[in-house]
């Protein structure tokens, strides 16, 4: 039998590594774990959360990033509904537009969080609705 243990990382295309790096740091609190430098130029980064439980890689690919604008390829897990409300407050404090907390198909979510390229990031509770 073969076994999978979850995701290692998700890679997203971005138009500007520097601009997106600043956004993912400021909004999601992620920090650089790995830099990908080609011919002396930063072309990508791998970002991780403080507990090293989540990794998102950003790769400079402007055309591909434009193709994902308006799409929501990533839903990040939030453990509880109160934690999701804390995220809503955090996004409000930063002035980051979002949908607010709403019921999803399984739990609760915040949608409409768009990175600099318009790629939507969603936050979803792991806790099911009662």
Backbone as ProteinMPNN parsed JSONL, in Angstrom:
{"seq_chain_A": "XXXXXXXXXXXXXXXXXXXXXXXXXXXXXXXXXXXXXXXXXXXXXXXXXXXXXXXXXXXXXXXXXXXXXXXXXXXXXXXXXXXXXXXXXXXXXXXXXXXXXXXXXXXXXXXXXXXXXXXXXXXXXXXXXX", "coords_chain_A": {"N_chain_A": [[0.842, -1.18, 0.0], [0.505, 2.246, -0.755], [1.236, 5.371, 0.792], [0.062, 8.607, 1.59], [0.833, 11.706, 3.175], [-0.369, 14.191, 3.363], [-0.147, 17.586, 2.117], [2.923, 18.701, 0.72], [3.737, 21.209, -0.254], [2.193, 24.075, -1.803], [2.33, 25.551, -4.949], [2.235, 28.733, -6.345], [1.771, 30.821, -9.194], [3.131, 34.08, -9.727], [3.087, 37.579, -10.598], [5.006, 39.367, -9.696], [7.564, 38.538, -7.647], [8.622, 39.965, -5.456], [6.592, 41.856, -4.751], [4.416, 40.133, -4.192], [5.536, 38.552, -2.175], [5.753, 40.414, -0.076], [3.014, 40.859, 0.411], [2.027, 38.268, 1.171], [3.512, 37.902, 3.479], [2.62, 40.089, 5.091], [-0.204, 39.794, 5.16], [-0.829, 37.012, 5.594], [1.088, 36.262, 7.403], [3.312, 34.718, 6.781], [6.685, 33.531, 6.399], [9.896, 33.716, 4.741], [11.229, 30.667, 3.772], [12.79, 29.411, 1.891], [14.761, 30.681, -0.765], [14.699, 31.124, -4.261], [17.035, 31.694, -6.484], [18.007, 32.78, -9.608], [20.445, 33.277, -11.992], [21.37, 35.405, -10.467], [19.032, 36.721, -9.757], [16.101, 37.014, -7.837], [13.675, 34.649, -8.235], [11.741, 33.112, -7.126], [10.108, 32.012, -4.099], [9.811, 30.052, -1.137], [7.433, 29.993, 1.284], [6.694, 29.83, 4.76], [4.629, 29.066, 7.614], [4.807, 30.066, 11.101], [4.938, 27.737, 12.679], [5.866, 25.907, 10.912], [4.064, 24.266, 9.54], [2.791, 24.678, 7.229], [3.367, 25.35, 3.837], [3.805, 27.603, 1.225], [4.693, 28.115, -2.033], [5.95, 30.63, -4.158], [6.213, 31.51, -7.484], [7.765, 33.363, -9.971], [5.904, 34.001, -12.621], [4.39, 35.691, -14.69], [2.388, 35.481, -16.816], [1.03, 33.088, -16.272], [0.09, 33.69, -13.722], [-1.744, 35.728, -14.3], [-3.64, 34.207, -15.607], [-4.81, 32.823, -13.51], [-6.152, 34.706, -12.084], [-8.896, 35.689, -10.161], [-9.597, 33.121, -9.581], [-9.841, 30.477, -7.127], [-7.569, 28.69, -5.921], [-6.574, 27.777, -3.489], [-7.386, 26.795, -0.219], [-6.989, 27.561, 3.013], [-6.553, 25.947, 6.136], [-8.251, 26.651, 9.141], [-8.437, 26.262, 12.602], [-10.813, 26.595, 14.273], [-14.112, 28.115, 14.631], [-14.087, 30.528, 16.253], [-11.376, 31.208, 15.831], [-11.449, 31.731, 13.13], [-13.046, 34.019, 13.097], [-11.24, 35.711, 14.37], [-9.351, 35.9, 12.338], [-10.888, 37.318, 10.484], [-11.122, 39.771, 11.817], [-8.393, 40.474, 11.832], [-7.865, 40.751, 9.059], [-9.603, 42.882, 8.528], [-8.366, 44.89, 10.084], [-6.045, 45.234, 8.628], [-7.071, 46.281, 6.358], [-7.741, 44.641, 4.252], [-9.756, 43.497, 1.739], [-12.516, 41.2, 2.024], [-14.864, 38.432, 2.15], [-16.122, 38.172, 4.569], [-17.214, 36.167, 7.388], [-18.805, 33.185, 6.579], [-21.199, 30.481, 6.113], [-19.969, 27.425, 4.901], [-19.749, 24.553, 2.72], [-18.978, 22.519, 4.395], [-17.852, 23.556, 6.784], [-17.153, 26.713, 8.169], [-16.248, 29.712, 6.391], [-13.969, 32.181, 5.048], [-13.933, 34.027, 2.224], [-12.864, 35.599, -0.852], [-10.391, 36.838, -0.454], [-7.96, 38.355, -2.009], [-4.837, 37.982, -3.555], [-1.99, 39.987, -4.707], [-2.141, 39.432, -7.46], [-4.727, 38.842, -7.905], [-5.435, 36.268, -7.312], [-7.424, 34.146, -5.483], [-7.458, 33.489, -2.049], [-8.732, 31.318, 0.323], [-10.028, 30.937, 3.62], [-10.77, 28.302, 5.702], [-12.702, 26.627, 8.135], [-11.679, 23.821, 10.081], [-13.345, 22.681, 11.715], [-16.487, 21.205, 11.847], [-19.857, 22.241, 10.981], [-22.42, 22.446, 13.454]], "CA_chain_A": [[0.0, 0.0, 0.0], [1.214, 3.515, -0.764], [0.661, 6.28, 1.786], [0.299, 10.045, 1.485], [0.715, 12.326, 4.487], [-0.808, 15.58, 3.257], [0.56, 18.372, 1.116], [4.251, 19.215, 1.044], [3.582, 22.646, -0.49], [1.411, 24.519, -2.948], [3.084, 26.575, -5.691], [1.39, 29.668, -7.077], [2.484, 31.769, -10.046], [2.926, 35.491, -9.384], [3.687, 38.518, -11.551], [6.186, 39.946, -9.043], [7.904, 37.833, -6.403], [8.808, 40.929, -4.367], [5.287, 42.396, -4.355], [3.633, 39.057, -3.588], [6.195, 38.186, -0.927], [5.342, 41.391, 0.947], [1.599, 40.637, 0.71], [1.87, 37.018, 1.919], [4.063, 38.161, 4.825], [1.77, 41.028, 5.827], [-1.575, 39.322, 5.319], [-0.919, 35.662, 6.144], [2.103, 36.047, 8.43], [4.282, 33.721, 6.349], [8.061, 34.014, 6.286], [10.709, 33.026, 3.742], [11.946, 29.457, 4.18], [13.761, 29.139, 0.826], [14.774, 31.603, -1.898], [15.144, 30.537, -5.519], [17.733, 32.749, -7.218], [18.505, 32.335, -10.903], [21.253, 34.318, -12.634], [21.475, 36.525, -9.552], [17.737, 37.372, -9.595], [15.112, 36.254, -7.075], [12.587, 34.223, -9.121], [10.724, 32.397, -6.374], [10.325, 31.814, -2.666], [8.936, 29.153, -0.403], [7.042, 30.671, 2.516], [6.157, 28.918, 5.762], [4.08, 29.665, 8.829], [5.734, 30.013, 12.242], [5.056, 26.362, 13.167], [6.352, 25.077, 9.806], [3.038, 23.285, 9.191], [2.217, 25.099, 5.958], [4.328, 25.985, 2.943], [3.318, 28.09, -0.06], [5.777, 28.586, -2.888], [5.573, 31.632, -5.153], [7.136, 31.467, -8.617], [7.516, 34.465, -10.898], [5.348, 33.553, -13.905], [3.299, 36.656, -14.871], [1.307, 35.011, -17.678], [0.252, 32.077, -15.542], [-0.595, 34.384, -12.625], [-2.905, 36.414, -14.891], [-4.622, 33.182, -15.911], [-5.473, 32.376, -12.274], [-6.854, 35.829, -11.456], [-10.304, 35.423, -9.926], [-9.781, 31.71, -9.227], [-9.499, 30.199, -5.727], [-6.924, 27.385, -5.884], [-6.086, 27.399, -2.159], [-8.175, 27.043, 0.986], [-6.135, 27.286, 4.17], [-7.313, 25.461, 7.283], [-8.299, 27.388, 10.411], [-8.953, 25.197, 13.475], [-12.117, 26.788, 14.917], [-14.875, 29.292, 14.229], [-13.526, 31.733, 16.88], [-10.112, 31.547, 15.159], [-11.815, 32.326, 11.849], [-13.461, 35.393, 13.404], [-9.998, 36.459, 14.629], [-8.799, 36.198, 11.009], [-11.705, 38.385, 9.912], [-10.683, 41.004, 12.483], [-7.033, 40.748, 11.35], [-7.981, 41.263, 7.687], [-10.208, 44.218, 8.637], [-7.359, 45.812, 10.609], [-5.094, 45.5, 7.543], [-7.773, 46.865, 5.219], [-7.779, 43.657, 3.172], [-11.146, 43.11, 1.444], [-12.861, 39.779, 2.107], [-16.306, 38.173, 2.149], [-16.66, 37.984, 5.908], [-17.412, 34.772, 7.767], [-20.064, 32.631, 6.109], [-21.258, 29.024, 6.137], [-19.51, 26.722, 3.713], [-20.364, 23.24, 2.534], [-18.609, 21.653, 5.507], [-17.661, 24.379, 7.972], [-17.305, 28.144, 7.893], [-15.138, 30.179, 5.567], [-13.79, 33.556, 4.585], [-13.476, 34.039, 0.84], [-12.643, 36.926, -1.407], [-9.086, 37.398, -0.083], [-7.214, 38.31, -3.269], [-3.435, 38.401, -3.501], [-1.75, 41.076, -5.674], [-2.478, 39.018, -8.818], [-6.147, 38.511, -7.961], [-5.64, 34.863, -6.961], [-8.179, 34.15, -4.229], [-7.11, 32.586, -0.951], [-9.852, 31.155, 1.25], [-9.758, 30.376, 4.945], [-11.855, 27.37, 5.994], [-12.555, 25.935, 9.423], [-11.612, 22.366, 10.095], [-14.456, 22.325, 12.587], [-17.746, 21.074, 11.11], [-21.037, 22.918, 11.536], [-23.212, 21.574, 14.337]], "C_chain_A": [[0.887, 1.243, 0.0], [0.479, 4.485, 0.154], [1.031, 7.719, 1.453], [0.071, 10.661, 2.85], [0.228, 13.759, 4.458], [-0.034, 16.284, 2.161], [1.95, 18.756, 1.613], [4.246, 20.734, 0.893], [2.648, 22.874, -1.671], [2.23, 25.609, -3.62], [2.11, 27.42, -6.504], [2.249, 30.552, -7.977], [2.155, 33.192, -9.619], [3.592, 36.361, -10.443], [4.982, 39.101, -10.995], [6.442, 39.228, -7.725], [7.987, 38.82, -5.245], [7.471, 41.468, -3.854], [4.448, 41.329, -3.649], [4.23, 38.61, -2.267], [5.77, 39.123, 0.2], [3.896, 41.144, 1.36], [1.412, 39.381, 1.561], [2.464, 37.129, 3.33], [3.085, 38.977, 5.657], [0.404, 40.425, 6.133], [-1.651, 37.961, 6.01], [0.136, 35.353, 7.199], [3.133, 34.99, 8.07], [5.661, 34.352, 6.209], [8.847, 33.149, 5.301], [11.43, 31.842, 4.373], [13.063, 29.149, 3.182], [13.632, 30.232, -0.229], [15.302, 30.874, -3.125], [15.708, 31.659, -6.386], [18.32, 32.147, -8.484], [19.211, 33.499, -11.582], [21.291, 35.581, -11.784], [20.169, 37.249, -9.265], [16.796, 36.448, -8.817], [13.924, 35.932, -7.982], [11.472, 33.477, -8.388], [11.112, 32.307, -4.914], [9.394, 30.712, -2.184], [8.69, 29.831, 0.937], [6.426, 29.668, 3.474], [5.564, 29.701, 6.919], [5.066, 29.441, 9.978], [5.955, 28.589, 12.747], [5.576, 25.392, 12.107], [5.358, 23.972, 9.433], [2.455, 23.54, 7.804], [3.316, 25.729, 5.114], [3.639, 26.342, 1.629], [4.521, 28.617, -0.827], [5.203, 29.574, -3.898], [6.64, 31.617, -6.242], [6.773, 32.57, -9.59], [7.18, 33.924, -12.286], [4.153, 34.456, -14.212], [2.13, 36.168, -15.715], [0.42, 33.995, -16.981], [-0.519, 32.715, -14.391], [-1.85, 35.081, -13.149], [-4.015, 35.416, -15.2], [-5.38, 32.676, -14.694], [-6.253, 33.494, -11.583], [-8.345, 35.53, -11.358], [-10.606, 33.986, -9.548], [-9.303, 31.486, -7.798], [-8.853, 28.816, -5.581], [-6.542, 26.897, -4.485], [-7.1, 27.763, -1.081], [-7.309, 26.618, 2.167], [-7.0, 26.924, 5.374], [-7.139, 26.374, 8.491], [-8.995, 26.452, 11.392], [-10.372, 25.369, 14.004], [-12.817, 28.023, 14.357], [-14.376, 30.554, 14.934], [-12.199, 32.166, 16.232], [-10.39, 32.191, 13.807], [-12.289, 33.769, 12.038], [-12.245, 36.27, 13.708], [-9.314, 36.815, 13.305], [-9.569, 37.328, 10.35], [-11.308, 39.733, 10.501], [-9.302, 41.437, 11.993], [-7.084, 41.355, 9.948], [-8.584, 42.663, 7.682], [-9.183, 45.246, 9.088], [-6.325, 46.184, 9.549], [-5.746, 46.198, 6.354], [-7.824, 45.938, 4.017], [-9.237, 43.25, 2.929], [-11.335, 41.599, 1.544], [-14.367, 39.654, 2.226], [-16.939, 38.216, 3.529], [-16.853, 36.502, 6.168], [-18.783, 34.315, 7.277], [-20.016, 31.104, 6.184], [-20.775, 28.464, 4.812], [-20.188, 25.37, 3.621], [-20.075, 22.293, 3.691], [-18.502, 22.431, 6.808], [-17.973, 25.826, 7.656], [-16.086, 28.607, 7.123], [-15.122, 31.692, 5.447], [-13.241, 33.439, 3.172], [-13.159, 35.452, 0.412], [-11.335, 37.586, -1.003], [-8.194, 37.266, -1.319], [-5.78, 38.792, -3.069], [-3.195, 39.466, -4.572], [-2.086, 40.729, -7.127], [-3.949, 38.648, -8.971], [-6.439, 37.046, -7.703], [-6.284, 34.827, -5.585], [-7.678, 33.077, -3.272], [-8.335, 32.514, -0.046], [-9.349, 30.585, 2.56], [-10.97, 29.553, 5.334], [-11.63, 26.728, 7.349], [-12.436, 24.438, 9.19], [-12.769, 21.819, 10.928], [-15.735, 22.281, 11.752], [-18.851, 21.873, 11.789], [-21.778, 21.936, 12.419], [-24.636, 21.519, 13.878]], "O_chain_A": [[1.909, 1.278, 0.686], [-0.744, 4.43, 0.28], [2.167, 8.011, 1.081], [-0.784, 10.199, 3.605], [0.396, 14.481, 5.441], [0.656, 15.643, 1.369], [2.13, 19.093, 2.783], [4.688, 21.458, 1.785], [2.36, 21.954, -2.437], [2.765, 26.491, -2.949], [1.278, 26.9, -7.247], [3.33, 30.984, -7.577], [1.034, 33.478, -9.2], [4.541, 35.937, -11.103], [5.944, 39.306, -11.736], [5.633, 39.302, -6.8], [7.475, 38.54, -4.161], [7.25, 41.526, -2.644], [3.836, 41.605, -2.617], [3.491, 38.317, -1.327], [5.463, 38.673, 1.304], [3.581, 41.214, 2.548], [0.71, 39.424, 2.571], [1.959, 36.508, 4.265], [2.757, 38.608, 6.784], [-0.085, 40.541, 7.257], [-2.458, 37.779, 6.921], [0.089, 34.295, 7.826], [3.767, 34.42, 8.959], [5.789, 35.546, 5.938], [8.5, 31.993, 5.061], [12.141, 31.985, 5.368], [14.141, 28.691, 3.562], [12.524, 30.661, -0.551], [16.249, 30.094, -3.029], [14.966, 32.465, -6.946], [19.031, 31.143, -8.444], [18.64, 34.579, -11.73], [21.251, 36.693, -12.31], [20.177, 38.285, -8.6], [16.706, 35.253, -9.102], [13.239, 36.842, -8.449], [10.401, 33.237, -8.945], [12.269, 32.495, -4.539], [8.329, 30.479, -2.756], [9.633, 30.198, 1.638], [5.715, 28.756, 3.05], [5.942, 30.844, 7.175], [6.044, 28.707, 9.831], [7.053, 28.266, 13.201], [5.71, 24.196, 12.369], [5.762, 22.872, 9.056], [1.714, 22.713, 7.273], [4.101, 26.54, 5.606], [2.983, 25.508, 1.005], [5.272, 29.458, -0.33], [4.108, 29.377, -4.424], [7.833, 31.702, -5.95], [5.616, 32.701, -9.99], [8.051, 33.457, -13.02], [3.011, 34.039, -14.018], [0.979, 36.419, -15.359], [-0.804, 34.047, -17.095], [-1.654, 32.327, -14.113], [-2.901, 35.028, -12.511], [-5.196, 35.738, -15.07], [-6.484, 32.151, -14.832], [-6.943, 33.244, -10.595], [-8.98, 35.163, -12.347], [-11.749, 33.658, -9.228], [-8.45, 32.227, -7.309], [-9.519, 27.87, -5.161], [-6.219, 25.722, -4.314], [-7.605, 28.885, -1.033], [-6.947, 25.449, 2.294], [-8.05, 27.526, 5.6], [-6.033, 26.806, 8.815], [-10.041, 25.894, 11.061], [-11.079, 24.375, 14.169], [-12.201, 28.862, 13.699], [-14.245, 31.585, 14.274], [-11.935, 33.362, 16.102], [-9.662, 33.087, 13.38], [-11.969, 34.639, 11.228], [-12.224, 37.445, 13.342], [-8.76, 37.906, 13.165], [-8.971, 38.204, 9.724], [-11.174, 40.719, 9.776], [-9.065, 42.623, 11.764], [-6.422, 42.358, 9.679], [-8.14, 43.531, 6.931], [-9.128, 46.349, 8.545], [-5.79, 47.293, 9.553], [-5.053, 46.654, 5.445], [-7.938, 46.401, 2.882], [-9.881, 42.711, 3.828], [-10.445, 40.822, 1.198], [-15.069, 40.653, 2.384], [-18.162, 38.289, 3.649], [-16.675, 35.677, 5.271], [-19.794, 34.971, 7.527], [-18.945, 30.508, 6.304], [-21.124, 28.963, 3.742], [-21.113, 25.085, 4.382], [-20.844, 21.365, 3.94], [-19.02, 21.99, 7.834], [-18.942, 26.126, 6.958], [-15.024, 27.986, 7.184], [-16.111, 32.377, 5.706], [-12.2, 32.82, 2.955], [-13.184, 36.384, 1.217], [-11.181, 38.792, -1.194], [-7.727, 36.171, -1.631], [-5.536, 39.855, -2.499], [-4.132, 39.816, -5.289], [-2.295, 41.627, -7.942], [-4.372, 38.194, -10.034], [-7.581, 36.614, -7.858], [-5.761, 35.405, -4.632], [-7.502, 31.917, -3.644], [-8.908, 33.545, 0.308], [-8.366, 29.844, 2.598], [-12.092, 30.058, 5.299], [-10.513, 26.331, 7.68], [-13.0, 23.876, 8.251], [-13.114, 20.641, 10.843], [-16.029, 23.229, 11.024], [-18.801, 22.148, 12.988], [-21.766, 20.732, 12.165], [-25.456, 20.838, 14.492]]}, "name": "protein", "num_of_chains": 1, "seq": "XXXXXXXXXXXXXXXXXXXXXXXXXXXXXXXXXXXXXXXXXXXXXXXXXXXXXXXXXXXXXXXXXXXXXXXXXXXXXXXXXXXXXXXXXXXXXXXXXXXXXXXXXXXXXXXXXXXXXXXXXXXXXXXXXX"}
